[in-house]
Amino acid sequence: MFAKSKKINRQYFGKEIKDFWEIPDLIDIQTSSYEEFIQKERLDKGEPLLNQGLQEVFTSTFPIEGGPDNNMTLEYDHYELDEKNIKFSELECKKKGLTYAVALKARISLNFKDTGAILQKDIYMGDIPLMTERGTFVINGAERVVVSQIHRSPGVIFKYEKGVFSSRIIPYRGSWLEFEIDQKKDLIYAKIDRKKKILGTIFLRALGYTTREMIINCFYQTETIKVPSKKDAREALIGRVFSANVVITDENGEEKRLFRAGDEIHPHDLDELVANKIGEISLIKFNARVHPNKKDEKNPSLDSKMIVNCFEKEEIIFTKEGADVSEEPSQDACLAKVYAVIQTGDPISTEQAQKEITGIFFNPKRYDLGRVGRYKLNKAFDYEDQSTDNTVLTQEDIINTMKRLIEVYIGDQPLDDQDHLGNRRVRSVGELLTNQFKTAFSRMERTAKERMNLKETETLKPQDLISIKPINSGLKEFFGSSQLSQFM
């Protein structure tokens, strides 16, 4: 017989590890994205809506002005989902071949400026498909899922491709603004929507940087020095560049310009400085730059004469056209040049050209970086204000993009990898629907403006101006025939 084994008490000193992990919610991306779009929970609780998704579509479209002398305005108050009147459940819709959806209603008011009358109405804006608990939609009785899309992230990117250094500001919606460097002539050019190149300084003048001094102060640090009395010390100034105009007053009390900002100092210029008893001059500090990793200087000076070279190229361009190059190119002339590139056809007035050019990048209705794009620009240029509320371009963005591209070209800053996943992002169902609705609402806006001009104002009501056909057709196209809407 075998002896009975004695039971041994074992002590376990290791860390207790669970044998299983909780399964994550695999459809959370879909459900969360759709909730951000429709904000159903906030509507149910009566909480104020965030400016995102469907709410953003309404606020970006309204108010709509039109009619004779723009005397009518359509204004948006709020929207609601008519869940009480949903006729069929999800299961019934599958059986009957129907779409599981909820009616969207919006409170719209029509204001007459001339009489002060206000007509308000809750208007039916169409049926929005509801998402099931499984992250799907029931469309015409069939269960469908909207596939998330990966795309190039809005923001700014700096690259070297096909022998060209270039930068590109990619918006969420709107025109692309690119800059590229001509390495042979050491110049920087701007391109709008990949059209003909525009000299960088001409583009800046069109945006309001009308003088050389203004442009120089955007890109360089400057210093004011006394003109040395000794000839040997003065010769050290040869090759330096003026950062401000050098002006004297003649016998008649009139100002006369000796040198312009951006002019390079030559040996014979030194004699003229002495002859006119110029005591101080302002110069560009080309070597006043910091290491890219240091943050102690927010506005380092460029170590490149590229912007100065652009001033010389300006003279050549305008000399060929017979302009007086003794004076700086006017903003009107630069506006005309930029407008001729982006819009072919008959020339228009300066005011219209300025309105068109500034509208391309600074009008929220035409240009949108999106919160992601604004975040990317804030991060790239290390802005103190990291808010993502402003989603249009600023002049500071344009200057910093040009400046960074030149720094990349001379080796002070690294290139970006455009294929890196950090420069890609996922667009889920809520964002895709927002884009679809924005397109539909822009068509609805055009229809409303046309009706304001055609119909008699005395009998007009808000519902007479709002057409839901673009919304219904947009939803039908998105869920019915879009490549991103797939059968389960």
C-alpha positions in Angstrom: 0.0 0.0 0.0 1.2 3.5 -0.8 1.6 5.9 2.0 -0.9 8.8 2.0 0.7 12.0 0.7 0.7 14.8 3.1 -1.2 17.9 1.9 1.1 20.8 1.4 -0.1 24.3 1.8 1.3 26.5 -0.9 1.8 30.2 -0.6 1.6 32.4 -3.8 3.6 35.6 -3.6 3.1 36.7 -7.2 0.8 39.5 -8.4 -2.8 38.4 -8.9 -3.5 38.5 -12.6 -7.0 38.2 -14.0 -7.5 35.3 -16.5 -9.6 37.5 -18.8 -10.0 41.0 -20.1 -13.3 42.8 -20.4 -14.3 43.0 -24.1 -14.3 46.7 -25.2 -17.3 48.2 -26.9 -16.2 47.6 -30.5 -18.9 49.8 -32.0 -18.2 52.8 -29.7 -16.6 54.8 -32.5 -19.8 54.5 -34.6 -22.3 55.2 -31.8 -20.3 58.0 -30.2 -19.8 59.7 -33.6 -23.5 59.6 -34.4 -24.4 60.9 -31.0 -22.0 63.8 -31.5 -23.8 64.5 -34.8 -27.4 64.3 -33.6 -26.9 65.2 -29.8 -29.9 63.1 -28.9 -29.0 62.9 -25.2 -28.6 66.6 -24.9 -32.0 67.1 -26.6 -33.6 64.7 -24.2 -32.1 66.4 -21.1 -32.9 69.9 -22.4 -29.2 70.9 -22.3 -27.8 73.5 -24.7 -26.4 72.0 -27.8 -22.7 72.1 -28.7 -21.7 73.7 -32.0 -21.0 70.4 -33.8 -22.7 68.0 -36.1 -26.2 69.0 -37.1 -26.2 72.1 -34.9 -23.0 73.3 -36.7 -24.7 72.8 -40.1 -27.6 75.0 -39.1 -25.5 77.8 -37.5 -23.1 77.9 -40.5 -26.0 78.2 -42.9 -28.2 80.6 -41.1 -29.0 83.5 -41.2 -29.9 83.7 -44.9 -30.4 87.2 -46.3 -32.1 88.0 -49.5 -34.9 89.8 -51.3 -34.9 93.4 -52.6 -32.1 95.3 -50.9 -31.6 92.3 -48.6 -34.7 93.3 -46.6 -35.5 89.7 -45.6 -33.6 87.4 -43.2 -34.2 83.7 -42.4 -33.0 83.0 -38.9 -32.5 79.7 -37.1 -33.5 79.2 -33.4 -33.2 75.4 -32.6 -34.0 72.0 -34.0 -35.8 69.0 -32.4 -36.3 65.3 -33.2 -40.0 64.3 -33.3 -39.5 60.9 -31.5 -43.1 60.8 -30.2 -44.4 60.3 -33.8 -42.1 57.5 -34.9 -44.5 55.2 -36.7 -42.6 52.0 -36.9 -40.0 50.2 -34.8 -36.7 49.0 -36.1 -38.1 45.4 -36.5 -41.2 46.6 -38.3 -39.2 48.7 -40.7 -37.2 45.6 -41.6 -40.4 43.6 -42.3 -42.1 46.3 -44.3 -39.1 47.5 -46.3 -39.1 51.0 -44.7 -36.4 53.3 -43.3 -36.1 53.5 -39.5 -35.9 57.3 -39.1 -37.1 60.3 -37.1 -38.6 63.6 -38.3 -36.3 66.6 -38.0 -38.0 69.9 -37.2 -36.4 73.3 -37.0 -37.8 76.6 -35.7 -37.2 79.2 -38.4 -38.2 82.8 -38.3 -38.6 85.2 -41.3 -37.7 88.8 -40.4 -38.7 91.8 -42.6 -36.3 94.6 -42.0 -38.5 97.3 -43.6 -41.6 96.6 -41.6 -40.1 94.9 -38.6 -42.5 92.0 -38.9 -41.4 88.5 -37.7 -43.0 85.2 -38.8 -41.9 82.1 -36.9 -42.6 78.5 -37.8 -41.5 75.0 -36.9 -40.6 73.6 -40.3 -40.3 69.9 -41.2 -36.7 69.4 -42.6 -36.9 65.7 -43.6 -36.4 62.3 -41.9 -33.0 61.4 -40.4 -32.2 57.7 -40.2 -31.7 56.6 -36.6 -28.8 54.4 -35.6 -29.6 51.1 -34.0 -27.9 49.7 -30.9 -25.6 47.7 -33.2 -24.3 50.8 -34.9 -26.2 50.2 -38.1 -29.1 51.8 -40.0 -32.2 50.3 -41.4 -32.7 51.8 -44.9 -35.6 50.5 -47.0 -35.8 47.4 -44.9 -32.1 46.5 -45.3 -29.6 46.8 -42.5 -26.6 49.0 -43.5 -23.5 50.2 -41.9 -21.5 53.4 -42.7 -17.8 52.6 -43.1 -15.3 55.0 -41.5 -13.0 56.8 -43.9 -9.3 57.5 -43.5 -8.2 60.7 -45.2 -5.4 63.3 -45.2 -5.7 65.4 -42.1 -6.3 69.2 -42.4 -3.3 71.3 -41.3 0.0 72.3 -42.7 2.7 70.0 -44.2 6.3 70.7 -45.4 7.7 68.4 -48.0 10.5 67.9 -50.6 9.2 66.3 -53.8 10.5 66.1 -57.3 13.3 68.4 -56.4 11.0 71.1 -55.0 10.7 72.3 -51.4 7.0 73.2 -50.8 4.4 73.7 -48.1 0.7 73.2 -48.2 -2.1 74.4 -46.0 -4.8 71.8 -46.3 -8.3 73.0 -45.1 -11.2 70.8 -44.2 -13.2 72.7 -46.8 -12.0 75.4 -49.1 -9.1 76.4 -51.4 -5.6 74.9 -50.9 -2.8 77.4 -50.3 0.7 76.2 -51.3 4.1 77.8 -51.2 7.1 76.6 -53.1 10.8 77.6 -53.5 12.6 78.3 -56.7 16.0 77.0 -55.8 17.8 78.4 -58.8 16.7 82.0 -58.2 16.2 81.7 -54.4 12.6 83.0 -54.5 9.4 81.9 -52.8 6.0 81.6 -54.7 2.4 81.1 -53.6 -0.2 79.0 -55.4 -3.9 78.9 -54.9 -5.7 75.7 -55.8 -2.6 74.6 -57.9 -3.0 77.5 -60.3 -0.3 79.7 -61.7 2.5 80.8 -59.3 2.4 84.2 -57.6 5.5 85.8 -56.2 5.4 85.6 -52.4 5.8 89.3 -51.7 3.1 90.2 -54.3 0.7 87.8 -52.6 1.5 89.4 -49.2 1.0 92.9 -50.6 -2.4 91.8 -51.8 -3.3 90.7 -48.3 -2.4 94.1 -46.8 1.4 94.1 -46.2 1.8 97.1 -48.5 5.4 98.2 -47.7 8.8 96.5 -47.7 9.2 97.5 -44.0 6.0 95.7 -43.0 7.1 92.5 -44.9 10.7 92.6 -43.5 9.4 93.0 -39.9 7.3 89.8 -40.4 10.4 87.7 -41.4 13.4 89.2 -39.8 14.7 90.8 -36.7 16.3 94.2 -37.1 18.9 96.3 -35.4 19.6 100.1 -35.4 23.3 100.9 -35.5 25.3 104.1 -35.7 27.2 104.7 -38.9 30.9 104.3 -38.0 33.1 107.4 -38.4 36.1 105.3 -39.5 36.3 104.1 -43.1 37.5 100.6 -42.2 34.6 100.1 -39.8 32.1 101.4 -42.4 33.3 98.8 -44.9 32.1 96.1 -42.6 28.6 97.2 -43.5 29.0 96.2 -47.2 26.5 93.5 -48.0 24.2 94.3 -45.1 20.6 95.1 -46.0 18.5 98.0 -44.9 15.4 97.1 -42.9 13.8 100.6 -43.1 13.9 103.4 -45.6 16.7 106.0 -45.2 15.1 109.4 -45.6 16.6 112.9 -45.6 15.0 116.4 -45.7 16.2 118.7 -48.5 16.6 122.5 -48.5 12.9 122.9 -49.3 11.8 120.9 -46.4 10.7 117.9 -48.5 11.6 114.4 -47.7 13.8 112.5 -50.1 14.5 108.8 -49.9 18.1 107.8 -50.2 17.7 104.0 -49.7 14.8 101.7 -49.5 14.1 98.9 -47.1 15.5 95.7 -48.6 18.3 97.5 -50.5 21.8 96.0 -50.1 24.6 98.3 -49.1 27.3 98.7 -51.8 30.7 100.4 -51.4 29.5 103.7 -53.0 26.5 103.8 -50.7 28.8 104.3 -47.7 30.1 107.6 -49.2 26.5 108.7 -49.7 25.7 108.0 -46.1 28.6 110.1 -44.9 27.9 112.9 -47.4 24.3 113.2 -46.1 25.4 113.0 -42.5 23.2 109.9 -41.7 23.9 109.0 -38.1 21.9 105.9 -37.6 20.6 103.2 -40.0 18.3 100.1 -39.4 19.6 96.8 -40.7 18.4 93.2 -41.0 20.0 90.7 -38.6 20.2 87.6 -40.9 22.1 85.5 -38.4 19.8 86.2 -35.4 18.3 82.7 -35.4 17.9 80.1 -32.7 18.2 76.4 -32.6 14.8 74.7 -33.6 14.5 73.0 -30.2 14.9 76.2 -28.2 11.7 78.0 -27.2 13.2 81.1 -25.7 12.8 83.2 -28.8 9.3 83.1 -30.4 10.2 85.1 -33.5 13.7 84.1 -34.7 15.1 86.0 -37.8 15.5 84.1 -41.1 19.1 83.4 -42.1 18.2 83.8 -45.8 17.9 86.7 -48.3 15.0 85.0 -50.1 12.4 87.7 -49.1 14.9 90.4 -50.2 15.4 88.6 -53.5 11.6 88.8 -54.0 11.7 92.6 -53.7 14.2 92.6 -56.6 12.1 90.2 -58.6 9.1 92.6 -58.1 11.0 95.4 -59.7 11.7 93.2 -62.8 8.0 92.2 -63.1 6.6 95.7 -62.8 9.3 97.2 -65.0 8.3 95.0 -67.8 4.7 96.4 -67.4 6.0 100.0 -67.6 5.3 100.8 -63.9 7.3 103.3 -61.9 9.6 101.1 -59.9 11.0 104.1 -57.9 7.8 103.6 -55.8 6.7 100.4 -54.2 4.0 98.3 -56.0 0.6 99.4 -54.9 -1.8 97.0 -53.2 -4.3 97.6 -56.0 -1.7 96.4 -58.6 -0.9 93.3 -56.5 -4.6 92.6 -56.0 -5.2 92.7 -59.8 -2.3 90.3 -60.3 -3.5 87.8 -57.8 -7.1 88.0 -59.0 -6.0 87.5 -62.6 -4.5 84.1 -61.5 -7.4 82.8 -59.5 -10.2 84.1 -61.7 -9.8 84.4 -65.4 -12.0 86.8 -67.4 -12.7 90.5 -67.4 -11.0 92.6 -64.8 -13.1 93.9 -61.9 -12.8 96.8 -59.4 -10.2 96.8 -56.7 -12.9 96.5 -54.0 -14.4 93.4 -55.6 -11.0 91.8 -56.1 -10.1 92.4 -52.5 -13.4 91.0 -51.3 -12.9 87.9 -53.5 -9.3 87.2 -52.4 -9.9 87.7 -48.7 -13.1 85.7 -48.9 -11.2 82.7 -50.2 -9.3 82.2 -46.9 -10.9 84.4 -44.3 -14.6 83.9 -44.8 -16.1 81.0 -42.6 -18.7 80.3 -45.2 -16.1 79.5 -47.9 -13.1 78.3 -45.8 -12.9 75.9 -42.9 -9.8 74.4 -41.4 -11.9 72.4 -38.9 -10.9 72.0 -35.3 -8.3 69.4 -36.3 -6.7 71.7 -38.8 -6.6 74.6 -36.4 -5.1 72.3 -33.7 -2.4 71.2 -36.2 -1.5 74.8 -37.1 -1.5 75.9 -33.4 0.9 73.0 -32.6 3.1 73.5 -35.7 3.7 77.2 -34.9 3.6 77.0 -31.1 0.9 79.7 -30.7 0.3 81.0 -27.2 -3.5 80.8 -27.9 -4.2 77.1 -28.4 -7.9 77.6 -28.9 -9.5 75.7 -31.9 -12.5 78.0 -32.2 -11.2 80.1 -35.1 -11.3 77.7 -38.1 -10.4 80.2 -40.8 -6.9 81.2 -41.8 -5.1 84.2 -40.3 -2.4 86.3 -41.8 -0.1 85.0 -39.0 -0.7 81.5 -40.3 0.4 82.5 -43.8 3.5 84.4 -42.6 4.5 81.5 -40.4 4.0 78.9 -43.2 6.2 80.9 -45.5 8.8 81.4 -42.8 8.9 77.8 -41.8 9.3 76.7 -45.4 12.3 78.9 -45.9 13.7 77.5 -42.6 13.1 73.9 -43.9 14.9 74.9 -47.2 18.0 76.2 -45.4 18.1 73.2 -43.0 16.8 74.9 -39.8 13.6 72.8 -39.6 12.9 69.2 -40.5 10.6 68.0 -43.4 7.3 66.3 -42.7 6.5 62.7 -43.8 3.2 63.1 -45.6 2.7 59.3 -45.6 3.0 59.1 -41.8 -0.3 58.1 -40.1 0.1 61.1 -37.9 -0.9 63.1 -41.0 -4.0 60.9 -41.5 -7.2 60.8 -39.6 -10.4 58.8 -39.5 -13.7 60.3 -40.6 -16.6 58.4 -38.9 -20.3 58.4 -39.6 -21.1 61.6 -37.8 -18.5 63.6 -39.6 -19.5 62.1 -42.9 -23.1 63.0 -42.3 -22.2 66.5 -41.3 -20.4 67.0 -44.6 -23.4 65.6 -46.5 -25.8 67.9 -44.7 -23.5 71.0 -45.3 -23.7 70.3 -49.1 -27.4 69.8 -49.0 -28.0 73.0 -46.9 -25.9 75.1 -49.2 -28.2 74.1 -52.1 -31.2 74.8 -49.9 -29.7 78.3 -49.1 -29.4 79.1 -52.8 -33.0 78.1 -53.4 -34.2 80.2 -50.5 -32.4 83.3 -51.9 -33.9 82.7 -55.3 -37.4 82.5 -53.8 -36.9 85.6 -51.8 -36.3 87.6 -55.0 -39.1 86.0 -57.0 -42.0 85.8 -54.6 -44.2 88.6 -53.4 -43.1 89.6 -49.9 -46.6 90.3 -48.6 -47.6 86.6 -48.7 -44.3 85.0 -47.8 -44.0 82.6 -45.0 -40.8 80.8 -43.7 -42.0 77.4 -45.1 -42.4 79.0 -48.5 -38.7 79.6 -48.7 -37.3 76.4 -47.3 -37.0 73.5 -49.7 -36.3 70.1 -48.2 -35.6 68.4 -51.6 -31.8 68.9 -51.4 -31.8 67.4 -47.9 -33.9 64.3 -48.8 -31.9 63.7 -52.0 -28.6 64.2 -50.1 -29.6 61.6 -47.5 -30.9 59.2 -50.1 -27.6 59.5 -52.0 -25.5 59.0 -48.9 -27.3 56.0 -47.5 -28.4 54.5 -50.8 -25.6 54.8 -53.3 -22.5 56.0 -51.4 -19.5 53.6 -51.4 -19.2 54.1 -47.6 -22.7 52.8 -47.0 -22.6 49.0 -47.1 -25.1 46.1 -46.6 -24.5 44.1 -43.5 
